[in-house]
Amino acid sequence: MSNLIILTYHSIDSRRSVTSTSPTLFQWQMEQIADLGLSGISLDQAFAHLSNRGRFPSNSVILTFDDGYLDFFETVLPVMDSLGFSATIFVVSGLVGMKAARARSVNPDIDRDLLGWGHLKELAATGFEIGSHSVSHDRLTQLAPGELNRELDQSRQTLQQRLQLPVDGFAFPYGDLSTRVCEATRRYYQYACTTRLGYNQTETDPLQLNRVDSYYLKKPAVFNSVIRGGLAGYLRFRQTLRQIKQHLA
């Protein structure tokens, strides 16, 4: 498999939300990855492989989880442990450990209980990568330079100090980015994930990695094709539709 495939999940729960994947569907998807002879790995594992061998690992799917919801520990972790998978969890550093009601008061879009520092330390100790998703999950393009740097740098520093591990990865909240935001991000991180639909190759800018959101993978046939590296045209089409909707909004 020549493409680097990065899947995006948020919450694994039974809500009918665009950011939810049901536990049953999630378990089936992870088992499908394993049944096809693929491994679920983290971004730092993929980039370590690239650094050592000059290419991304074959037969692997990168698993990423945005926001750092508590259901990762409760629902995702047992599935990952059973299959020997790893993942990257992008954490909003200023909201760690908050209950849903308090998190909503800070950002209405963060509406579930969040992982605490104890959870994150345990996950990091067992090989999961902890990345940054900013301090407060603001739209970065709307921030002044000083605020932008704070969202990028303070989140990284807080996570590194609390977890005693390097934090090399970032995910842009809402996929909101610009040339200015990307250049600022480059000062603090080795790689960063967008919400742009698509695959990645070795020449893809590591600060603008494409991903495939689980929202588009609910049909088994689509999921199986995507994790094999197929349906590139479908992903481009969906990305075009998203851009049109954003322009009209």
Order of alpha helices (4+ residues) and beta strands (2+ residues): beta-beta-beta-alpha-beta-alpha-beta-alpha-beta-alpha-alpha-beta-alpha-beta-alpha-beta-beta-alpha-alpha
